[in-house]
Structures are given as C-alpha cells and as structure tokens.
Amino acid sequence: MIARIWRGRTSSADADDYVEYLERTGMPAYRATPGNLGAYLLRREDGERTEFVTLSLWESMDAVRAFAGEDPERAVFYPEDDRFLVDRETSVTHFAVSGGREPGSHGRGTGSPGRPR
C-alpha cells in the first residue's frame, strides 16, 4: 500500500470555503480512481493561516499514476486552487505503508475476543 501526502495553506478566513471546494473537486477525484483505498483531508489552524494535508492511500504506484499522471511526484491542482492557496507544495511525498489494518477492515484483527490487541 502507498500513502500519498500533500500540504498547502489558506488564509484562515478562506479555510471553510476551501474545504467545500476540495470536497467537490480533489477528494471525489481521489476516491473515484481505481486503486484508491481512501482519501482524507487533515486541517490545522495556525493563527491567520490554516494548513491542509491530503492523505490518500493507494494499492500501488500504478494506481497513483492513474490519478496523478506519468509524473506521480507532481502535485495535482484544480482551477480555483490559486484563489484559495497562499502557500503550497508543488510536489507530493509517497510512503510505503507497513503494518496496521487495510482501510475498511475495522474489527477484523487477530487475537482473542475480549482481549486488547
């Protein structure tokens, strides 16, 4: 499994509108791509700015390329991103994911019933 991470910042005044915008553009695009295992939007208030991190999980780098194109290290932007973003990374970081549960496997771990895992 591959984790894809991108960071950007808006003014705090634009943060709620940016969330709504991402929920109409980038997040559905992530989730609709075959091989996507989940997409999450993280938000952190930081004074007059709000930091956003997109975290998406993928079956493979081939699945990432299906979303991002032939240069998977390049960030994908949408038409109104310039309106909202005051700072952004133009590249993304990919990590191989080890351990943990696959998305959607809630409660399907191993171990004895009634015992902490």
C-alpha positions in Angstrom: 0.0 0.0 0.0 1.2 3.5 -0.8 0.4 6.7 1.1 0.4 10.0 -0.9 0.8 13.2 1.1 0.4 16.8 0.0 0.4 20.1 2.0 -1.0 23.6 1.4 -2.1 26.6 3.3 -5.0 29.1 3.0 -5.9 32.2 5.0 -8.0 31.1 8.0 -10.8 33.2 6.6 -10.9 31.0 3.4 -10.5 27.7 5.2 -14.1 26.6 5.3 -14.7 27.6 1.7 -11.5 25.6 0.7 -12.8 22.5 2.4 -16.1 22.8 0.5 -14.1 23.3 -2.7 -11.9 20.2 -2.1 -15.0 18.1 -1.3 -16.3 19.0 -4.8 -13.0 18.6 -6.7 -9.9 16.8 -5.4 -11.4 14.4 -2.9 -14.0 12.9 -5.3 -11.3 12.6 -7.9 -9.1 10.6 -5.5 -11.9 8.4 -4.4 -13.2 7.7 -7.9 -9.8 6.5 -9.2 -9.4 2.7 -9.4 -6.9 1.5 -6.8 -7.7 4.3 -4.3 -8.2 2.9 -0.8 -9.2 6.1 0.9 -8.7 9.8 0.9 -8.6 12.1 3.9 -8.4 15.8 4.4 -6.5 17.0 7.5 -6.8 20.5 8.8 -4.8 22.5 11.4 -5.5 26.1 12.4 -2.3 28.1 12.7 -3.1 31.7 13.6 -4.1 33.6 10.4 -3.4 30.6 8.2 -4.9 27.1 8.1 -2.7 24.2 7.0 -4.2 21.4 5.0 -2.8 17.9 4.4 -4.3 15.5 1.9 -3.6 11.9 2.7 -4.6 9.3 0.2 -4.0 5.5 0.2 -3.4 3.5 -2.9 -3.0 -0.1 -3.9 0.2 0.6 -5.9 2.2 3.3 -7.7 0.4 2.3 -10.9 -2.8 3.3 -9.2 -1.2 6.6 -8.1 -0.2 7.2 -11.7 -3.8 6.6 -12.8 -4.7 9.6 -10.7 -1.6 11.9 -11.0 -0.3 11.1 -14.4 3.1 9.9 -15.5 4.9 12.2 -13.0 3.4 11.0 -9.8 5.7 13.2 -7.7 4.0 16.3 -9.1 1.0 17.7 -7.2 -2.4 17.8 -8.9 -4.1 21.2 -8.8 -7.6 22.3 -9.7 -8.7 25.5 -11.4 -9.6 27.6 -8.3 -6.6 26.5 -6.1 -4.9 29.8 -6.9 -7.9 31.6 -5.4 -7.5 29.8 -2.1 -3.9 28.8 -1.5 -1.4 31.2 0.0 1.3 28.6 0.1 1.5 25.1 -1.4 3.9 22.2 -2.1 4.2 21.6 -5.8 5.3 18.0 -5.2 4.0 15.2 -3.1 5.6 12.6 -0.9 4.9 8.9 -1.2 5.5 6.3 1.5 5.2 2.6 1.5 2.7 1.6 4.3 3.7 -1.3 6.6 1.6 -2.9 9.3 -1.7 -1.7 10.5 -5.1 -2.6 9.0 -6.2 -2.2 5.5 -8.9 0.6 5.1 -12.4 -0.9 5.7 -11.1 -3.7 7.9 -12.5 -2.3 11.1 -12.8 -5.0 13.8 -11.1 -7.7 11.6 -7.9 -8.1 13.5 -6.5 -11.2 15.1 -6.4 -12.1 18.7 -8.8 -13.4 21.3 -12.2 -11.9 21.8 -12.4 -9.6 24.8 -8.7 -9.0 25.0 -6.9 -5.8 24.0 -4.8 -6.0 20.9 
